[in-house]
């Protein structure tokens, strides 16, 4: 039999999945057009360089502190949009590549087969993203630099930081990358600083290694990057004038705990990522449960009880949307807290088992991912503004948690289990025979199928099933943006022809046929009407009629 280390998957699995991610997301990105804030930021490049700088300085002082992010936004709005489509696809592919490398840690060379499977989990994380989320973040020029770019920079920095702290060789450029990762947006800024602090504390307190001067300098530089965003003048100004859903600070926290708790725990947006994380955590508990001493056996039993209870409650509420409706405010909050804390305890408990048993080389990764993911969500409870887009950061932290654990449990048929659950969650029963067969191949202990090649086939088939489900879910997004692009381009062509022929009176424009596959247009919010007119080249005397 051909040596496994010479197989295509071991040699090129990571590259193949990364390239696949680039191609699939590029198909969507090349059909994305300008929406909402794109029309506003496009005005920054309409005059000269002095005007460009002046607008950015004013924006930093009055709008928000995301200076670097909006520099990228305005630069890409000033050039052909196809450059952004390529850039965004590269960043999404980079998230897959660096996410998989982080999951393997220092084992990249020794575990080549596993890194490809980690890449699969990172890729399906992107393909599973709900259009209610992607329209605000991923497939939108301004949104992509506020969400995709920060995640990409965070993972690049995480990869470099992980290698530096474990090898005790700090490269000069790592603090610079750390600053750039921190100087993005509020959630990512705090996560970047938190990552740096947690990894240095783990190195000093747990591994008993000294922290060198370069690492201290790096922490300071990352802190400065974070402060440049969260302490900018615009943040305080915006906080003072932003409309709040309720009056008062404590009522706001109470409102956000319930609303954001529903979004984070019980929305279908989050369901595939909770599914992967729960399977990963139970896999670890099952693997190491017997090795726990009698003195601490209760911790395992508690994790199983809380985890199973949380899992049942989470699935019932998410899939039916009715369970919590039978309870009052206090009862609803109590049940949500029980499910959320039970879920959190299970993830952290599994993370502790990973660390204690040295399941992976960068064994603090699962715990850090959970802390950063839940922390990114928890920090939003003081924000008066919240939407599905804010779930991007916890989603990718749960993806890292799953991607570093699941491939190392392949021999237990865990990929096939994920495949079965994916088919059930997304109501694709016709695919179920595939992962069921895969599970039987992996777990066969007798007969002609008890061979390595069949087990490997079963493992690969499990991952293939999850990938097929995710691509099936993505197809409507691909088609939706393509259909909208046809109408959008026709509107632009009609506008140019209208101006060239020097026509008078109102111009008719057609609304996008599938609004979920695109962000805000002027007919949703009149604030953007004047900027849309400037984008098309209309003067103030023109009137646009939006037709169904």
Residue pairs with C-beta under 8 A, 6 or more apart in sequence:
1 453
4 10
4 113
5 112
7 113
9 16
9 113
9 116
9 460
10 112
10 113
10 116
11 112
13 112
13 113
13 115
13 116
13 117
13 119
14 97
14 100
14 101
14 112
14 115
14 116
14 119
16 116
17 96
17 100
17 116
17 119
17 120
17 122
17 123
18 93
18 94
18 96
18 97
18 119
19 93
20 123
21 89
21 92
21 93
21 96
21 123
21 126
22 89
22 90
22 92
22 93
23 89
24 127
24 471
24 474
25 88
25 89
25 92
25 93
25 126
26 85
26 86
26 89
27 478
28 139
28 474
28 477
28 478
28 481
29 84
29 85
29 86
29 88
29 89
29 139
30 82
30 85
31 478
31 481
31 482
31 484
31 485
32 81
32 85
32 139
32 140
32 141
32 481
32 485
32 518
33 81
33 484
33 485
33 488
33 489
33 518
34 42
34 77
34 81
34 141
34 535
35 140
35 518
35 519
35 520
35 521
36 140
36 142
36 519
36 520
36 521
36 525
36 528
37 142
38 77
38 140
38 141
38 142
39 522
39 528
39 531
39 532
39 534
39 535
40 528
40 531
41 70
41 73
41 74
41 77
41 142
42 74
42 77
42 78
42 531
42 534
42 535
43 55
43 531
43 534
44 51
44 52
44 55
44 56
44 74
44 77
44 78
45 52
45 74
45 75
45 77
45 78
46 534
52 74
56 67
56 70
56 71
56 74
59 67
59 70
59 234
60 67
60 232
60 233
60 234
61 232
61 233
61 234
61 237
62 233
62 234
62 237
63 234
63 238
64 70
64 232
64 234
64 235
64 238
65 186
65 228
65 229
65 230
65 231
65 232
65 233
65 234
65 235
66 146
66 184
66 185
66 229
67 183
67 228
67 229
67 232
68 180
68 183
68 184
69 145
69 146
69 149
69 150
69 184
69 185
70 145
72 145
72 149
73 141
73 142
73 145
76 83
76 84
76 87
76 141
76 145
77 141
81 141
84 141
84 144
88 138
88 141
88 144
88 148
91 144
91 148
91 149
91 152
92 126
92 138
92 148
92 152
94 152
94 155
94 156
95 122
95 126
95 148
95 151
95 152
95 155
95 396
96 119
96 122
96 123
96 126
97 119
98 152
98 155
98 156
98 158
98 159
99 118
99 119
99 122
99 155
99 396
99 399
99 400
99 403
100 115
100 116
100 118
100 119
100 122
100 403
101 108
101 115
101 159
102 155
102 158
102 159
102 162
102 362
102 365
102 400
102 404
103 115
103 118
103 360
103 365
103 400
103 403
103 404
103 407
104 111
104 114
104 115
104 118
104 360
104 361
104 404
105 162
105 166
105 360
105 361
105 362
105 365
106 163
106 166
106 167
106 361
106 362
107 114
107 360
107 361
108 115
114 407
114 408
114 410
115 407
117 406
117 407
117 410
117 415
117 459
117 463
118 403
118 404
118 407
119 403
120 463
120 466
120 467
121 276
121 399
121 402
121 403
121 406
121 407
121 466
122 399
122 400
122 403
123 467
123 470
124 272
124 466
124 467
124 469
124 470
125 273
125 395
125 396
125 399
126 138
127 467
127 470
127 471
127 473
127 474
128 272
128 273
128 470
128 473
129 138
129 269
129 395
130 268
130 269
130 388
131 476
131 477
131 480
131 516
131 517
132 269
132 388
132 516
133 269
133 388
133 389
133 391
133 392
134 140
134 477
135 143
135 516
135 517
135 518
135 519
136 143
136 387
136 388
136 389
136 519
137 143
137 144
137 146
137 147
137 148
137 388
137 389
137 392
138 144
138 147
138 148
138 392
139 477
139 481
139 517
140 518
140 519
143 389
143 519
146 185
146 389
147 185
147 389
147 392
149 184
150 181
150 184
150 185
150 187
150 188
151 188
151 392
151 393
151 396
153 177
153 180
153 181
153 184
153 188
153 192
154 181
154 188
154 191
154 192
154 195
155 396
156 177
156 181
157 174
157 177
157 178
157 180
157 181
157 192
157 195
158 195
160 171
160 173
160 174
160 177
161 174
161 178
161 195
161 196
161 199
161 218
162 199
162 362
162 365
163 169
164 170
164 171
164 174
164 215
165 199
165 200
165 203
165 215
166 361
166 362
168 209
168 212
170 212
170 214
170 215
170 218
174 218
175 214
175 217
175 218
175 221
175 222
176 221
178 192
178 196
178 218
178 221
178 222
178 225
179 221
179 222
179 224
179 225
180 225
181 188
181 192
181 222
181 225
182 188
182 189
182 192
182 193
182 222
182 223
182 224
182 225
182 226
182 228
182 229
183 189
183 225
183 226
183 228
183 229
184 192
184 229
185 229
186 229
186 230
186 235
186 379
187 376
187 379
187 380
187 390
187 393
188 393
189 225
189 226
189 229
189 230
190 226
190 230
190 375
190 376
190 379
191 372
191 375
191 376
191 393
192 222
192 225
192 226
193 219
193 222
193 223
193 225
193 226
194 371
194 372
194 375
195 368
195 372
196 218
196 219
196 222
197 219
198 364
198 368
198 371
198 372
199 364
199 368
200 211
200 215
200 219
202 364
202 368
203 209
203 211
204 210
204 211
206 364
229 235
239 384
242 384
242 385
243 384
244 252
244 384
245 252
245 255
245 259
245 384
246 252
246 254
246 255
249 382
252 382
252 384
253 381
253 382
256 380
256 381
256 382
256 383
256 386
257 333
257 381
258 329
258 332
258 333
258 336
259 386
260 377
260 380
260 381
260 386
260 390
261 336
261 340
262 336
263 269
263 270
263 386
263 388
263 391
264 270
264 340
264 377
264 391
264 394
265 274
265 314
265 317
265 318
265 336
265 339
265 340
265 343
266 314
266 317
266 318
266 321
266 324
266 336
267 318
267 388
267 391
268 318
269 388
269 391
270 318
270 391
270 394
270 395
271 318
271 425
272 422
272 425
272 426
272 470
273 394
273 395
273 398
273 399
273 402
274 314
274 343
274 398
275 418
275 421
275 422
275 425
276 398
276 399
276 402
276 406
276 418
277 347
277 398
277 401
277 402
278 307
278 311
278 343
278 346
279 402
279 406
279 414
279 417
279 418
279 421
280 350
280 401
280 402
280 405
280 406
280 409
280 414
281 307
281 346
281 347
281 349
281 350
281 351
281 405
282 307
282 346
282 350
283 350
283 405
283 406
283 409
283 412
283 414
284 350
284 353
284 354
284 359
284 405
284 409
285 300
285 303
285 304
285 307
285 346
285 349
285 350
285 353
286 412
287 409
287 412
288 353
288 356
288 357
288 359
289 300
291 357
292 299
292 300
299 349
300 349
302 345
303 345
303 346
303 349
303 350
306 341
306 342
306 343
306 345
306 346
307 342
307 343
307 345
307 346
309 338
309 339
309 342
310 338
310 339
310 340
310 342
310 343
310 346
311 343
313 323
313 335
313 338
313 339
314 339
314 343
316 323
317 323
317 324
317 339
319 425
323 335
324 332
324 335
324 336
327 335
344 370
344 374
347 366
347 370
347 401
348 367
348 370
350 366
350 405
351 366
351 367
351 369
351 370
351 401
352 367
353 359
354 360
354 363
354 365
354 366
354 367
354 405
355 363
355 364
355 366
355 367
359 405
359 408
360 404
360 405
360 408
362 404
365 400
365 401
365 404
366 401
366 404
366 405
369 397
369 398
369 400
369 401
369 404
370 397
370 401
372 393
372 397
373 393
373 394
373 396
373 397
373 398
373 401
374 394
376 393
376 394
376 397
377 390
377 391
377 393
377 394
380 386
380 390
406 414
406 415
406 418
410 442
410 459
411 442
411 455
411 459
412 442
412 443
413 438
413 439
413 442
413 443
413 458
413 459
413 462
414 462
415 438
415 442
415 459
415 460
415 461
415 462
415 463
415 466
416 435
416 436
416 438
416 439
416 442
416 458
416 459
416 461
416 462
416 465
417 435
417 439
417 462
418 435
418 462
418 463
418 465
418 466
419 431
419 434
419 435
419 438
419 461
419 462
419 463
419 464
419 465
419 466
419 469
420 432
420 435
420 436
420 439
420 465
422 428
422 435
422 465
422 466
422 469
422 470
423 429
423 431
423 432
423 435
423 465
423 469
424 432
426 469
426 472
426 473
428 469
428 472
431 465
431 468
431 469
434 461
434 464
434 465
434 468
435 461
435 462
435 465
437 458
437 461
438 457
438 458
438 459
438 461
438 462
438 465
439 458
439 462
440 449
440 458
441 449
441 454
441 455
441 457
441 458
441 461
442 455
442 458
442 459
442 462
443 458
444 450
444 454
444 455
477 517
480 514
480 516
480 517
481 517
481 518
483 513
483 514
483 517
484 512
484 513
484 514
484 517
484 518
487 510
487 511
487 512
487 513
488 512
488 518
490 510
491 509
491 510
492 536
494 507
494 508
494 509
495 507
495 509
495 536
495 537
495 538
496 536
496 537
498 507
499 536
499 537
499 538
505 543
506 542
506 543
506 544
506 545
507 538
507 542
507 543
507 544
507 545
508 544
508 545
508 547
509 544
509 545
509 546
509 547
510 546
510 547
510 548
511 521
511 523
511 546
511 547
511 548
512 518
512 521
520 528
521 528
521 532
522 528
522 529
522 532
522 544
522 546
523 546
529 544
530 540
532 544
533 539
533 540
533 542
533 544
538 544
